[in-house]
């Protein structure tokens, strides 16, 4: 994939207060038209600004896509949550992360992006997605597991592997598979909460005994 850089330095700086609106509109366009079917020209028109102004904030479509992925992850599993994990009981912390992760995986945005990556994304696009989303979240979670290990609260020789296994409890869950295949009825919030608590207890039983 060729990364198209900002073609000019002109254009007004973007008011940072408008960035959430840009990400929402551009995100909807990616979901509706796919990655290849969405252009920076079209995004700029939909947002109501010049293309040059849009390029002042996002130097390429790839950068805009990465920002959308980061923003969506942050909506369900906020960066602030990872900063607060050490002050929470371990079970409560893992339930908070697991619940956010499963709801993120089940969101329309995540499910549609997965289809886009499978159907039209080349390796560069997939790398952008993983760097902005899964890899970034797993790095924060692995660091947390490492701190738990250092405090004697988690029995693991490999915090990153433990992070992969923890994530797999949600990515590989029946709830997520049914949501992805649109098997009705969808899981209720109560169903998700019950599953997350059970999955976390299962994980802790294996890593804390």
C-alpha positions as CSV (number, residue, x, y, z in Angstrom):
1,X,0.0,0.0,0.0
2,X,1.3,3.4,-0.9
3,X,1.0,6.0,1.9
4,X,-0.1,9.3,0.5
5,X,1.3,12.1,2.5
6,X,-0.1,15.6,2.9
7,X,0.2,17.2,-0.6
8,X,0.6,20.7,0.8
9,X,1.3,22.6,3.9
10,X,-1.5,25.1,3.4
11,X,-4.9,24.9,5.0
12,X,-6.2,26.0,8.4
13,X,-5.2,24.1,11.5
14,X,-8.0,21.8,12.7
15,X,-9.8,22.8,15.8
16,X,-9.1,19.9,18.1
17,X,-12.6,20.1,19.4
18,X,-13.7,18.9,15.9
19,X,-11.5,15.8,16.0
20,X,-14.2,13.5,17.6
21,X,-16.7,14.6,14.9
22,X,-14.1,13.9,12.2
23,X,-13.4,10.4,13.6
24,X,-17.1,9.6,13.9
25,X,-18.0,10.7,10.3
26,X,-14.9,9.1,8.8
27,X,-15.5,6.0,10.8
28,X,-19.1,5.7,9.5
29,X,-17.8,6.2,6.0
30,X,-15.2,3.4,6.3
31,X,-18.0,1.1,7.7
32,X,-20.4,2.0,4.9
33,X,-18.0,2.2,1.9
34,X,-15.0,0.1,3.0
35,X,-11.4,1.3,3.2
36,X,-10.8,1.5,-0.5
37,X,-14.1,3.1,-1.2
38,X,-13.5,6.0,1.3
39,X,-11.3,8.9,0.2
40,X,-9.9,11.9,2.0
41,X,-11.7,14.1,-0.4
42,X,-15.0,12.5,0.5
43,X,-14.3,12.7,4.2
44,X,-13.4,16.4,4.0
45,X,-16.7,17.1,2.1
46,X,-18.7,15.2,4.7
47,X,-17.0,17.0,7.6
48,X,-17.4,20.4,5.9
49,X,-13.8,21.4,5.6
50,X,-11.2,21.6,2.9
51,X,-9.0,18.6,2.1
52,X,-5.9,20.7,2.9
53,X,-7.3,21.4,6.4
54,X,-8.1,17.7,6.9
55,X,-4.5,16.9,5.9
56,X,-3.2,19.4,8.4
57,X,-4.5,17.0,11.2
58,X,-4.3,13.6,9.5
59,X,-1.4,13.4,7.0
60,X,-2.8,10.3,5.2
61,X,-5.9,8.1,5.1
62,X,-3.8,5.5,6.9
63,X,-3.2,7.8,9.8
64,X,-6.9,8.7,9.9
65,X,-7.8,5.0,9.9
66,X,-5.4,4.3,12.8
67,X,-6.9,7.2,14.8
68,X,-10.4,5.8,14.3
69,X,-9.3,2.3,15.6
70,X,-7.6,3.9,18.6
71,X,-10.6,6.0,19.4
72,X,-13.0,3.1,19.2
73,X,-10.8,0.9,21.5
74,X,-10.6,3.8,23.9
75,X,-14.4,4.1,24.0
76,X,-14.8,0.5,25.3
77,X,-11.5,0.0,27.1
78,X,-10.2,3.5,28.0
79,X,-6.6,4.3,28.4
80,X,-7.5,5.8,31.8
81,X,-8.7,2.4,32.9
82,X,-5.3,0.9,32.3
83,X,-3.8,3.7,34.4
84,X,-6.2,2.8,37.2
85,X,-5.8,-1.0,37.3
86,X,-3.1,-1.0,39.9
87,X,-5.4,0.7,42.4
88,X,-8.2,-1.9,41.9
89,X,-8.6,-5.4,43.3
90,X,-7.3,-7.8,40.6
91,X,-10.6,-9.5,40.0
92,X,-12.4,-6.2,39.6
93,X,-9.7,-4.9,37.3
94,X,-9.9,-8.0,35.0
95,X,-13.7,-7.8,34.9
96,X,-13.5,-4.2,33.9
97,X,-11.1,-5.0,31.1
98,X,-12.8,-8.2,30.0
99,X,-16.2,-6.6,29.9
100,X,-14.9,-3.7,27.8
101,X,-13.1,-6.0,25.5
102,X,-16.0,-8.3,24.8
103,X,-18.3,-5.3,24.1
104,X,-15.7,-3.9,21.8
105,X,-15.4,-7.1,19.9
106,X,-19.2,-7.4,19.6
107,X,-19.6,-3.8,18.4
108,X,-20.8,-3.1,14.8
109,X,-17.6,-1.1,14.2
110,X,-15.2,-4.0,15.2
111,X,-17.2,-6.6,13.3
112,X,-17.3,-4.5,10.1
113,X,-13.6,-3.6,10.3
114,X,-12.8,-7.3,10.6
115,X,-14.8,-7.9,7.4
116,X,-12.9,-5.0,5.7
117,X,-9.5,-6.4,6.7
118,X,-10.4,-9.9,5.4
119,X,-11.9,-8.7,2.1
120,X,-9.9,-5.8,1.0
121,X,-7.1,-5.0,3.4
122,X,-3.5,-5.6,2.4
123,X,-0.8,-6.4,4.9
124,X,0.0,-2.8,5.5
125,X,-3.6,-2.1,6.5
126,X,-3.7,-5.1,8.8
127,X,-0.5,-3.9,10.4
128,X,-2.0,-0.5,11.0
129,X,-5.0,-2.1,12.6
130,X,-3.0,-4.3,15.0
131,X,-0.6,-1.5,15.9
132,X,-3.5,0.9,16.7
133,X,-5.8,-1.6,18.4
134,X,-5.0,-5.1,19.6
135,X,-1.2,-4.7,20.0
136,X,-1.5,-1.5,21.8
137,X,-4.1,-2.9,24.3
138,X,-2.1,-6.1,24.8
139,X,1.1,-4.1,25.5
140,X,-0.8,-2.3,28.3
141,X,-2.3,-5.5,29.7
142,X,1.0,-7.4,29.5
143,X,2.7,-4.6,31.5
144,X,-0.1,-4.9,34.1
145,X,0.3,-8.6,34.3
146,X,4.1,-8.1,34.7
147,X,3.4,-5.8,37.7
148,X,1.0,-8.4,39.2
149,X,3.7,-11.1,38.8
150,X,6.3,-8.8,40.5
151,X,3.9,-8.4,43.5
152,X,3.3,-12.1,43.7
153,X,-0.4,-11.7,42.6
154,X,-0.2,-13.6,39.4
155,X,1.6,-16.9,38.7
156,X,3.0,-16.6,35.2
157,X,6.3,-17.0,33.5
158,X,5.3,-15.0,30.5
159,X,3.0,-12.0,31.0
160,X,2.4,-11.5,27.3
161,X,1.4,-15.1,26.8
162,X,-1.0,-14.7,29.8
163,X,-2.4,-11.6,28.0
164,X,-3.0,-13.6,24.8
165,X,-4.8,-16.3,26.8
166,X,-6.9,-13.8,28.7
167,X,-7.9,-12.1,25.4
168,X,-8.7,-15.5,23.8
169,X,-11.4,-16.1,26.5
170,X,-13.3,-13.2,24.9
171,X,-12.3,-13.3,21.3
172,X,-13.0,-17.0,21.2
173,X,-16.2,-16.9,23.2
174,X,-19.5,-18.3,22.0
175,X,-21.1,-14.9,22.7
176,X,-18.7,-13.3,20.3
177,X,-19.0,-16.0,17.6
178,X,-22.8,-15.7,17.7
179,X,-22.6,-12.0,17.5
180,X,-20.3,-12.1,14.5
181,X,-22.5,-14.6,12.7
182,X,-25.6,-12.6,13.6
183,X,-27.2,-15.6,15.4
184,X,-30.2,-14.3,17.3
185,X,-31.1,-13.4,19.9
186,X,-28.0,-11.3,20.7
187,X,-26.5,-11.7,24.2
188,X,-28.0,-9.3,26.7
189,X,-25.8,-7.1,29.0
190,X,-26.6,-9.5,31.8
191,X,-25.4,-12.4,29.7
192,X,-22.2,-10.6,28.9
193,X,-21.6,-9.6,32.5
194,X,-22.2,-13.2,33.7
195,X,-19.8,-14.6,31.1
196,X,-17.1,-12.1,31.9
197,X,-17.2,-12.8,35.6
198,X,-17.0,-16.6,34.9
199,X,-14.2,-16.2,32.4
200,X,-12.2,-14.0,34.8
201,X,-12.7,-16.5,37.7
202,X,-11.5,-19.3,35.4
203,X,-8.4,-17.3,34.4
204,X,-7.5,-16.4,38.0
205,X,-8.0,-20.0,39.1
206,X,-5.3,-21.1,36.6
207,X,-2.9,-18.2,37.3
208,X,-3.3,-17.6,41.0
209,X,-3.2,-21.1,42.5
